[in-house]
Amino acid sequence: MVKKVIKREGHTEDFVKEKIVVSVIKAGASPEIARKIADTIEKQPEESIRTSYIRQHILDELKLHNPEWPKRWYNYDKNIKRLHKYGLK
């Protein structure tokens, strides 16, 4: 069964591990660290997972590796959401 992500607005979408990997790499992490973080989230036993949990887990893990990475991840995440909002991506 495909894991679902519950978005802030309440709708759901399929969990795509590569979205996490890409965003964590954009924050400065190595592909190995990015995959480890994404794997941990994917292995959560719940079949639905909230974006707020994903976000907090990513930020906590990034902070353990480098205190600058959470800031970079936040900026990347904010800019990607802005592109989607205006239909530019």
Secondary structure by P-SEA (a helix, b strand, c coil): cbbbbbccccccccccaaaaaaaaaaacccaaaaaaaaaaaaacccccccaaaaaaaaaaaaaacccaaaaaaaaaaaaaaaaaaaccc
